[in-house]
């Protein structure tokens, strides 16, 4: 639309320049014609004056009647010519020629002159439309600026939230690391306690009296009673339990919170060739990393095999 406006303005200027050039040419032509006509009338006037002087000179030199009659006739002709000459008013001629030129210009440039108001109307219409487009663009720019400011504000808030969450996460990681270090410290202390107990057991074993009579070769190896063996193992477990069981209840609960969820434990599908080995290895790694007792691991078998 803007290009159409500028094209119309250019066409309007070209039309006005064409009219101006045409009027200037007509004016020059009229001036030249007036100069020529004025020159012709001046020549006629000079000729008449010359004839009048000649006749007067001739009249003074000859006084016969026939010549006087001829002179009177010529004087009458000259007088008539003078009257006709003086009837030509140069202002009237100029005015008439100018009116004729203006009329001719109007006829020749009628369409151009009629299009000039239409062109101005079109330019005005395009100007109004251009102003509307400009106002609309200003409103859109203002709206986009407001949206940009809103987005910037939202980004600032998101950055603040991210920083707060990052700080909270860092604090949580710090607390977890402190808890792990505390658990490791207690675990080392429990290991020292277990080592001291094992040393006591070894010393106790060395102090036991050795068997004086050798075993009868035909007697064979005696198989211990399973119930007795299980009771002895249970006593040893109770006496030398893992560090997890020796922890305080609060520390044990804190350690349990760090144990992976069941969905993060290895899954036994039975499809691969070494799937059972991978499953067992994964269970052992979790058990060793978190020092879990067997009772906590076996309690999860039902879920691990049925999910």
C-alpha positions as CSV (number, residue, x, y, z in Angstrom):
1,X,0.0,0.0,0.0
2,X,2.8,2.4,0.8
3,X,4.5,1.8,-2.6
4,X,1.2,2.6,-4.3
5,X,1.0,5.9,-2.4
6,X,4.5,6.9,-3.6
7,X,3.7,5.8,-7.1
8,X,0.6,8.0,-7.2
9,X,2.5,11.0,-5.9
10,X,5.1,10.5,-8.6
11,X,2.5,10.3,-11.3
12,X,0.8,13.5,-9.9
13,X,4.1,15.4,-10.0
14,X,4.7,14.3,-13.5
15,X,1.3,15.4,-14.6
16,X,1.7,18.8,-13.0
17,X,5.2,19.2,-14.6
18,X,3.7,18.3,-18.0
19,X,1.0,21.0,-17.6
20,X,3.5,23.5,-16.5
21,X,5.8,22.7,-19.5
22,X,2.8,22.9,-21.9
23,X,1.7,26.3,-20.5
24,X,5.2,27.6,-20.6
25,X,5.5,26.6,-24.3
26,X,2.1,28.2,-25.1
27,X,3.1,31.4,-23.3
28,X,6.4,31.6,-25.3
29,X,4.4,31.0,-28.5
30,X,1.9,33.7,-27.7
31,X,4.6,36.2,-26.8
32,X,6.4,35.5,-30.1
33,X,3.1,36.0,-32.0
34,X,2.4,39.2,-30.2
35,X,5.9,40.5,-31.0
36,X,5.4,39.6,-34.7
37,X,1.9,41.3,-34.8
38,X,3.1,44.3,-33.0
39,X,6.1,44.6,-35.4
40,X,3.7,44.3,-38.4
41,X,1.4,47.1,-37.1
42,X,4.4,49.3,-36.4
43,X,5.6,48.8,-40.0
44,X,2.1,49.7,-41.3
45,X,2.1,52.8,-39.1
46,X,5.5,53.9,-40.4
47,X,4.4,53.3,-44.0
48,X,1.3,55.4,-43.6
49,X,3.2,58.2,-42.0
50,X,5.7,58.0,-44.8
51,X,3.0,58.2,-47.5
52,X,1.4,61.1,-45.7
53,X,4.7,63.0,-45.7
54,X,5.2,62.3,-49.3
55,X,1.7,63.5,-50.2
56,X,2.3,66.7,-48.3
57,X,5.5,67.3,-50.0
58,X,3.9,66.7,-53.4
59,X,1.1,69.0,-52.6
60,X,3.4,71.9,-51.7
61,X,5.3,71.5,-55.0
62,X,2.3,71.2,-57.3
63,X,-0.8,73.3,-57.1
64,X,-2.9,72.1,-60.1
65,X,-6.5,71.0,-59.5
66,X,-6.1,67.5,-60.9
67,X,-3.3,66.7,-58.6
68,X,-5.2,68.2,-55.7
69,X,-8.1,65.9,-56.4
70,X,-5.8,62.9,-56.6
71,X,-4.1,64.0,-53.4
72,X,-7.5,64.3,-51.7
73,X,-8.4,60.8,-52.8
74,X,-5.1,59.4,-51.5
75,X,-5.5,61.3,-48.3
76,X,-8.9,59.8,-47.9
77,X,-7.5,56.4,-48.5
78,X,-4.7,57.0,-46.0
79,X,-7.1,58.4,-43.5
80,X,-9.3,55.3,-43.9
81,X,-6.2,53.1,-43.4
82,X,-5.3,55.0,-40.3
83,X,-8.8,54.6,-38.9
84,X,-8.6,50.9,-39.6
85,X,-5.2,50.7,-38.0
86,X,-6.2,52.6,-34.8
87,X,-9.2,50.3,-34.5
88,X,-6.7,47.5,-33.7
89,X,-6.2,47.6,-29.9
90,X,-3.1,45.7,-29.0
91,X,-4.4,44.9,-25.4
92,X,-7.5,43.4,-26.9
93,X,-5.4,41.3,-29.2
94,X,-3.2,40.1,-26.3
95,X,-6.2,39.3,-24.1
96,X,-7.9,37.4,-27.0
97,X,-4.8,35.4,-27.8
98,X,-4.3,34.6,-24.1
99,X,-7.9,33.4,-23.7
100,X,-7.6,31.3,-26.8
101,X,-4.3,29.8,-25.5
102,X,-5.8,29.1,-22.1
103,X,-8.9,27.5,-23.7
104,X,-6.7,25.4,-25.9
105,X,-4.6,24.3,-22.9
106,X,-7.7,23.4,-21.0
107,X,-9.0,21.3,-23.8
108,X,-5.7,19.5,-24.4
109,X,-5.1,18.9,-20.7
110,X,-8.7,18.4,-19.6
111,X,-8.1,14.8,-18.6
112,X,-4.9,15.6,-16.7
113,X,-6.6,18.5,-14.9
114,X,-9.5,16.3,-14.0
115,X,-7.2,13.6,-12.7
116,X,-5.3,16.0,-10.4
117,X,-8.2,16.3,-7.8
118,X,-8.7,12.5,-8.0
119,X,-5.0,12.0,-7.5
120,X,-5.0,14.2,-4.4
121,X,-8.0,12.3,-3.1
122,X,-6.2,9.0,-3.6
123,X,-3.1,10.4,-1.9
124,X,-5.2,11.5,1.0
125,X,-6.9,8.1,1.2
126,X,-3.6,6.3,1.1
127,X,-2.2,8.7,3.7
128,X,-5.1,7.8,6.1
129,X,-4.6,4.1,5.4
130,X,-0.9,4.5,6.1
131,X,-1.6,6.3,9.4
132,X,-3.9,3.5,10.4
133,X,-1.3,0.9,9.5
134,X,1.3,2.9,11.5
135,X,-1.0,3.1,14.5
136,X,-1.7,-0.6,14.3
137,X,2.0,-1.3,14.1
138,X,2.6,0.9,17.2
139,X,0.0,-1.0,19.1
140,X,1.6,-4.3,18.1
141,X,5.0,-3.0,19.1
142,X,3.7,-2.0,22.5
143,X,2.0,-5.3,23.0
144,X,5.2,-7.2,22.0
145,X,7.2,-5.0,24.4
146,X,4.8,-5.8,27.2
147,X,5.1,-9.6,26.4
148,X,8.9,-9.3,26.3
149,X,9.0,-7.6,29.7
150,X,6.7,-10.3,31.0
151,X,8.9,-13.0,29.6
152,X,12.0,-11.3,31.1
153,X,10.2,-11.1,34.5
154,X,9.2,-14.8,34.2
155,X,12.8,-15.8,33.3
156,X,14.1,-13.9,36.3
157,X,11.6,-15.6,38.6
158,X,12.5,-19.0,37.0
159,X,16.2,-18.3,37.6
160,X,15.5,-17.4,41.2
161,X,13.5,-20.6,41.7
162,X,16.2,-22.7,40.0
163,X,18.8,-21.1,42.3
164,X,16.7,-21.8,45.4
165,X,16.1,-25.4,44.3
166,X,19.8,-25.8,43.5
167,X,20.7,-24.5,46.9
168,X,18.2,-26.9,48.6
169,X,19.6,-29.8,46.6
170,X,23.1,-28.8,47.5
171,X,22.1,-28.7,51.2
172,X,20.4,-32.1,50.9
173,X,23.5,-33.6,49.2
174,X,25.6,-32.1,52.0
175,X,23.3,-33.6,54.7
176,X,23.4,-37.0,52.9
177,X,27.2,-36.9,52.7
178,X,27.5,-36.0,56.3
179,X,25.1,-38.9,57.2
180,X,27.2,-41.3,55.0
181,X,30.4,-40.1,56.7
182,X,28.8,-40.6,60.1
183,X,27.6,-44.1,59.1
184,X,31.1,-44.9,57.8
185,X,32.6,-43.8,61.0
186,X,30.2,-46.0,63.0
187,X,30.8,-48.8,60.6
188,X,34.6,-48.6,61.2
189,X,34.0,-48.5,64.9
190,X,31.8,-51.6,64.6
191,X,34.5,-53.3,62.5
192,X,37.0,-52.6,65.2
193,X,34.6,-54.1,67.8
194,X,34.1,-57.2,65.6
195,X,37.8,-57.6,65.1
196,X,38.4,-57.4,68.8
197,X,35.7,-60.1,69.3
198,X,37.3,-62.3,66.6
199,X,40.6,-61.9,68.3
200,X,39.1,-63.0,71.6
201,X,37.6,-66.1,69.8
202,X,40.9,-67.0,68.3
203,X,42.6,-66.7,71.6
204,X,39.9,-68.8,73.1
205,X,40.3,-71.5,70.4
206,X,44.0,-71.6,71.1
207,X,43.4,-72.1,74.7
208,X,41.2,-75.1,74.2
209,X,42.8,-78.5,75.1
210,X,43.7,-80.6,72.1
211,X,42.3,-84.1,71.6
212,X,44.6,-86.6,73.2
213,X,43.3,-89.8,71.4
214,X,43.4,-89.9,67.6
215,X,40.3,-90.6,65.6
216,X,39.6,-94.1,64.7
217,X,40.1,-94.6,61.0
218,X,37.2,-96.9,60.8
219,X,35.0,-94.6,62.8
220,X,34.6,-92.2,59.8
221,X,33.6,-88.5,60.0
222,X,30.8,-87.7,62.3
223,X,28.1,-85.5,60.8
224,X,26.9,-82.8,63.2
225,X,23.3,-82.5,64.1
226,X,21.6,-79.9,61.9
227,X,19.6,-78.4,64.7
228,X,22.7,-78.1,66.8
229,X,24.6,-76.5,63.9
230,X,21.8,-74.0,63.2
231,X,21.6,-73.0,66.9
232,X,25.4,-72.4,66.9
233,X,25.2,-70.3,63.8
234,X,22.4,-68.3,65.2
235,X,24.3,-67.6,68.4
236,X,27.3,-66.5,66.3
237,X,25.1,-64.2,64.2
238,X,23.6,-62.7,67.3
239,X,27.0,-62.3,68.9
240,X,28.8,-60.9,65.8
241,X,26.0,-59.2,64.0
242,X,26.6,-56.8,61.1
243,X,27.2,-53.1,61.7
244,X,23.7,-52.3,60.4
245,X,22.1,-54.1,63.4
246,X,24.6,-52.5,65.8
247,X,23.6,-49.0,64.7
248,X,21.3,-46.8,66.7
249,X,17.6,-46.9,65.5
250,X,17.8,-43.3,64.2
251,X,20.9,-44.0,62.2
252,X,19.5,-47.3,60.9
253,X,16.4,-45.5,59.6
254,X,18.5,-42.8,58.0
255,X,20.5,-45.5,56.2
256,X,17.4,-47.3,55.1
257,X,16.1,-44.1,53.4
258,X,19.2,-44.1,51.2
259,X,18.6,-47.7,50.1
260,X,17.3,-47.8,46.4
261,X,13.6,-48.3,45.8
262,X,12.4,-51.7,44.7
263,X,11.9,-50.5,41.1
264,X,15.7,-49.6,41.0
265,X,16.8,-53.1,42.1
266,X,17.9,-55.6,39.4
267,X,15.1,-57.6,37.7
268,X,15.2,-61.3,37.1
269,X,13.6,-62.2,33.8
270,X,15.2,-65.6,33.2
271,X,15.6,-64.9,29.5
272,X,19.3,-64.3,29.1
273,X,22.0,-66.9,29.4
274,X,23.6,-65.1,32.3
275,X,20.6,-63.3,33.7
276,X,20.7,-65.2,36.9
277,X,24.3,-64.3,37.5
278,X,23.7,-60.6,36.8
279,X,20.7,-60.7,39.2
280,X,22.7,-62.2,42.0
281,X,25.6,-59.9,41.4
282,X,23.3,-56.8,41.5
283,X,21.7,-58.0,44.8
284,X,25.1,-58.6,46.3
285,X,26.3,-55.1,45.3
286,X,23.3,-53.5,47.0
287,X,23.7,-55.6,50.1
288,X,27.5,-54.8,50.4
289,X,27.1,-51.0,49.6
290,X,24.5,-50.5,52.2
291,X,25.5,-53.2,54.7
292,X,22.0,-54.7,54.6
293,X,21.3,-57.8,56.7
294,X,19.9,-60.9,55.0
295,X,16.5,-60.5,56.5
296,X,16.0,-57.2,54.7
297,X,17.1,-58.6,51.4
298,X,15.1,-61.8,51.6
299,X,12.0,-59.8,52.5
300,X,12.1,-58.3,49.0
301,X,12.5,-61.5,47.1
302,X,8.8,-62.0,46.7
303,X,8.4,-58.6,45.0
304,X,11.5,-59.0,42.9
305,X,10.5,-62.3,41.4
306,X,6.8,-61.6,40.9
307,X,6.8,-58.1,39.4
